[in-house]
Amino acid sequence: MVIPSDEDVSVLVNIHIVVFSMVVVPSGHLLVATGDSVLKVVNPKTAKLTESIYSAFDQIITAVHLTEKNDLILGARSKGMRYSPSGSKVLIVMNLDGEIQTIWEFDRGNNPLFTYPRYITSNNKGNVGIVDWFSDGGNGRVVILSPNGNILNVYDGQPDTKTRQFGGIVATKANNFIVNDALSAMLHILDSDGKCVYRFNTTSIGIESPCYLEFSKSGTLYIGSVKLEQQNLFELTYSDC
């Protein structure tokens, strides 16, 4: 856990654990998905790691997201082969008391909504964006759900992008979604319903292999770039999109 500043990055907590996904809750604690069925809690003051009350029962938690209304959305899958066509793949919506509000698993045709829900975000309209992987390395699609769990759109890239590696997804103040594509060094801007409205090549501003996205509370966009020879964190200002 770090705090970036104008001149340096201050390390608050340094704990060696496997991290699939994480989110900061209003208490200031960090909830971390570590590859099992229960989220872990990290206390930033004591660096103590404990189990939380948030569970996906006997499933493996693959992603966690906190909405503007302070609901938690957990992505989870059955134990076993990571991309198995069988088994359960769900989104579990619960409040901060750990009470389950709803579970999304199938569309209106009773088909599975996901293969491997890897990254999750939501906008102020309540629409939920999920990066759904088909294999390791980010080959997959982006599924946009309405607040009641119906599919608004499925986005799998552009025809001229033969290779893609979807990673992080974030929602903007204008309720659009931004999805990063590491292989083509592209940010895909989707509208609130998941339709692509613009693509931006990050190499034009010196960012190669964008792999992770996150907004700060002040609205600053951070892009994590991972290359074999170096790893960088970039801080961006942008016109709201």
C-alpha positions as CSV (number, residue, x, y, z in Angstrom):
1,M,0.0,0.0,0.0
2,V,1.6,3.3,-1.1
3,I,0.8,7.0,-1.3
4,P,2.2,8.8,-4.4
5,S,3.4,12.4,-3.9
6,D,5.0,15.0,-6.2
7,E,8.5,13.8,-5.5
8,D,8.3,10.3,-4.2
9,V,6.2,7.3,-3.3
10,S,5.7,6.6,0.4
11,V,5.2,2.9,1.4
12,L,2.7,2.5,4.2
13,V,2.3,-1.3,4.3
14,N,4.5,-4.0,2.8
15,I,3.0,-7.5,3.1
16,H,4.0,-10.4,0.9
17,I,0.8,-12.1,-0.2
18,V,-0.9,-13.3,-3.4
19,V,-3.2,-10.6,-4.7
20,F,-5.9,-11.1,-7.3
21,S,-7.8,-7.9,-6.5
22,M,-8.2,-5.3,-3.7
23,V,-10.3,-2.4,-2.6
24,V,-10.2,0.2,0.2
25,V,-13.4,0.4,2.3
26,P,-14.7,3.5,4.2
27,S,-13.0,2.3,7.4
28,G,-9.7,2.8,5.6
29,H,-8.9,-1.0,5.7
30,L,-7.9,-2.9,2.6
31,L,-9.9,-5.9,1.4
32,V,-7.8,-8.3,-0.6
33,A,-8.7,-11.3,-2.7
34,T,-5.9,-13.8,-2.2
35,G,-7.1,-16.8,-4.3
36,D,-9.5,-18.4,-1.8
37,S,-13.2,-18.0,-0.8
38,V,-12.8,-15.3,1.9
39,L,-11.5,-11.7,1.5
40,K,-8.7,-10.8,3.8
41,V,-8.5,-7.5,5.7
42,V,-5.3,-5.5,5.9
43,N,-5.1,-2.8,8.6
44,P,-2.9,0.0,7.2
45,K,-1.9,1.1,10.6
46,T,-0.8,-2.2,12.1
47,A,-0.1,-4.1,8.8
48,K,-2.1,-7.0,10.4
49,L,-3.7,-9.5,8.0
50,T,-7.0,-11.1,9.1
51,E,-10.0,-12.8,7.5
52,S,-13.0,-10.7,6.8
53,I,-16.8,-11.5,7.0
54,Y,-17.0,-11.4,3.2
55,S,-17.2,-14.9,1.7
56,A,-18.0,-16.5,-1.6
57,F,-18.9,-19.8,0.1
58,D,-16.9,-22.6,-1.5
59,Q,-15.9,-20.6,-4.6
60,I,-12.6,-18.8,-5.4
61,I,-12.9,-15.0,-5.3
62,T,-11.3,-13.5,-8.5
63,A,-12.2,-9.8,-8.2
64,V,-13.6,-7.3,-5.8
65,H,-15.1,-3.9,-6.3
66,L,-16.7,-1.2,-4.1
67,T,-19.6,0.8,-5.6
68,E,-20.5,4.4,-5.0
69,K,-23.3,3.1,-2.8
70,N,-20.7,1.2,-0.7
71,D,-21.9,-2.2,-1.9
72,L,-19.3,-4.9,-2.6
73,I,-19.3,-6.8,-5.8
74,L,-17.3,-10.1,-5.8
75,G,-16.4,-12.0,-8.9
76,A,-16.1,-15.7,-8.1
77,R,-15.7,-19.1,-9.8
78,S,-15.9,-22.8,-8.9
79,K,-12.7,-24.5,-7.7
80,G,-10.9,-26.6,-10.4
81,M,-9.7,-25.6,-13.8
82,R,-9.5,-21.8,-14.2
83,Y,-11.3,-21.6,-17.5
84,S,-13.4,-24.7,-17.4
85,P,-16.7,-24.5,-19.4
86,S,-18.5,-26.2,-16.5
87,G,-18.9,-24.9,-13.0
88,S,-20.2,-21.7,-11.6
89,K,-19.0,-18.2,-12.4
90,V,-20.8,-15.4,-10.6
91,L,-21.0,-11.9,-9.4
92,I,-22.1,-11.6,-5.8
93,V,-23.4,-8.3,-4.6
94,M,-23.4,-7.7,-0.8
95,N,-23.5,-4.8,1.6
96,L,-20.7,-3.9,4.0
97,D,-22.4,-6.1,6.7
98,G,-21.7,-9.1,4.5
99,E,-25.4,-9.6,3.6
100,I,-25.9,-10.8,0.1
101,Q,-28.2,-8.6,-2.1
102,T,-28.1,-10.6,-5.3
103,I,-26.1,-13.1,-7.3
104,W,-25.7,-12.8,-11.1
105,E,-24.8,-15.9,-13.0
106,F,-27.0,-16.4,-16.0
107,D,-28.5,-14.2,-18.8
108,R,-32.2,-14.2,-19.8
109,G,-31.5,-17.3,-22.0
110,N,-30.1,-19.1,-19.0
111,N,-26.6,-18.9,-20.5
112,P,-23.6,-18.2,-18.3
113,L,-22.7,-14.5,-18.1
114,F,-19.0,-15.1,-17.5
115,T,-16.1,-17.4,-18.1
116,Y,-13.7,-15.8,-15.6
117,P,-14.7,-12.4,-14.1
118,R,-11.2,-10.9,-13.6
119,Y,-11.8,-7.1,-13.1
120,I,-15.0,-5.2,-12.0
121,T,-16.1,-1.6,-11.9
122,S,-19.4,0.3,-11.9
123,N,-20.6,3.8,-12.8
124,N,-22.9,6.3,-11.1
125,K,-25.9,4.9,-13.1
126,G,-25.3,1.5,-11.5
127,N,-24.1,-0.2,-14.7
128,V,-21.4,-2.7,-14.0
129,G,-18.4,-3.4,-16.2
130,I,-16.6,-6.7,-16.1
131,V,-13.5,-7.8,-17.9
132,D,-14.2,-11.5,-18.6
133,W,-11.1,-13.5,-19.5
134,F,-11.2,-16.6,-21.7
135,S,-7.5,-17.5,-21.0
136,D,-4.4,-16.3,-19.2
137,G,-3.0,-13.1,-20.7
138,G,-6.2,-11.1,-21.0
139,N,-7.8,-12.7,-24.0
140,G,-11.5,-12.1,-23.4
141,R,-14.2,-9.5,-23.6
142,V,-15.9,-6.7,-21.6
143,V,-19.5,-7.4,-20.3
144,I,-21.6,-4.4,-19.3
145,L,-24.6,-5.2,-17.0
146,S,-27.5,-3.0,-16.0
147,P,-28.3,-2.5,-12.3
148,N,-30.7,-5.5,-12.5
149,G,-28.0,-7.8,-14.0
150,N,-29.2,-7.7,-17.6
151,I,-26.6,-7.5,-20.4
152,L,-26.4,-4.1,-22.0
153,N,-23.5,-4.9,-24.3
154,V,-20.6,-7.3,-24.8
155,Y,-17.4,-5.7,-26.3
156,D,-14.6,-7.8,-27.6
157,G,-12.4,-5.2,-29.3
158,Q,-12.2,-3.8,-32.8
159,P,-11.8,-5.8,-36.0
160,D,-8.4,-4.2,-36.7
161,T,-7.1,-5.3,-33.4
162,K,-6.0,-8.9,-34.0
163,T,-4.4,-9.3,-30.6
164,R,-5.6,-7.8,-27.3
165,Q,-4.9,-8.1,-23.6
166,F,-7.7,-6.6,-21.7
167,G,-6.7,-5.7,-18.1
168,G,-8.1,-3.1,-15.8
169,I,-11.4,-1.3,-16.2
170,V,-12.5,1.9,-14.5
171,A,-15.6,4.2,-14.7
172,T,-15.3,7.9,-15.3
173,K,-17.3,10.8,-13.8
174,A,-19.3,11.0,-17.0
175,N,-20.3,7.3,-16.5
176,N,-18.2,6.0,-19.4
177,F,-15.8,3.0,-19.0
178,I,-12.1,2.9,-19.8
179,V,-10.5,-0.5,-20.5
180,N,-6.8,-1.0,-21.1
181,D,-5.3,-3.2,-23.8
182,A,-1.7,-4.0,-23.0
183,L,-0.7,-5.7,-26.3
184,S,-1.8,-2.9,-28.5
185,A,-1.1,-0.2,-25.9
186,M,-4.6,1.1,-26.3
187,L,-7.2,2.5,-24.0
188,H,-10.8,1.7,-25.2
189,I,-13.4,4.2,-24.1
190,L,-16.8,2.8,-23.9
191,D,-20.0,4.7,-23.2
192,S,-22.3,3.9,-20.3
193,D,-23.9,1.1,-22.2
194,G,-20.6,-0.5,-23.3
195,K,-20.4,0.7,-26.9
196,C,-16.9,1.8,-28.0
197,V,-16.8,5.6,-28.7
198,Y,-13.0,6.2,-28.9
199,R,-9.6,4.5,-28.6
200,F,-6.4,6.1,-27.4
201,N,-2.9,4.8,-28.1
202,T,-0.9,5.4,-24.9
203,T,2.5,5.2,-26.7
204,S,1.7,8.7,-28.0
205,I,2.3,9.9,-24.4
206,G,5.2,7.5,-23.6
207,I,3.3,4.7,-21.9
208,E,3.9,1.2,-23.2
209,S,2.1,-2.0,-22.1
210,P,-0.7,-0.4,-20.0
211,C,-1.8,-3.2,-17.7
212,Y,-3.6,-1.6,-14.7
213,L,-6.0,1.4,-14.3
214,E,-7.2,3.2,-11.2
215,F,-8.8,6.5,-10.2
216,S,-8.0,8.3,-7.1
217,K,-10.7,10.0,-5.0
218,S,-9.7,13.3,-6.5
219,G,-10.2,12.0,-10.1
220,T,-6.6,11.5,-11.0
221,L,-6.1,8.5,-13.4
222,Y,-3.2,6.1,-12.7
223,I,-1.9,3.7,-15.3
224,G,0.4,0.9,-14.4
225,S,2.8,-0.2,-17.1
226,V,4.5,-3.5,-16.9
227,K,7.5,-4.4,-19.1
228,L,10.3,-6.9,-18.7
229,E,12.9,-4.3,-18.2
230,Q,10.9,-1.9,-15.9
231,Q,7.6,-1.3,-14.2
232,N,6.2,2.2,-14.0
233,L,3.2,4.0,-12.5
234,F,1.9,7.0,-14.5
235,E,-0.3,9.8,-13.1
236,L,-2.5,11.4,-15.7
237,T,-4.8,14.4,-15.9
238,Y,-7.5,14.3,-18.6
239,S,-10.6,16.0,-19.9
240,D,-13.6,14.2,-18.5
241,C,-14.9,11.5,-20.9
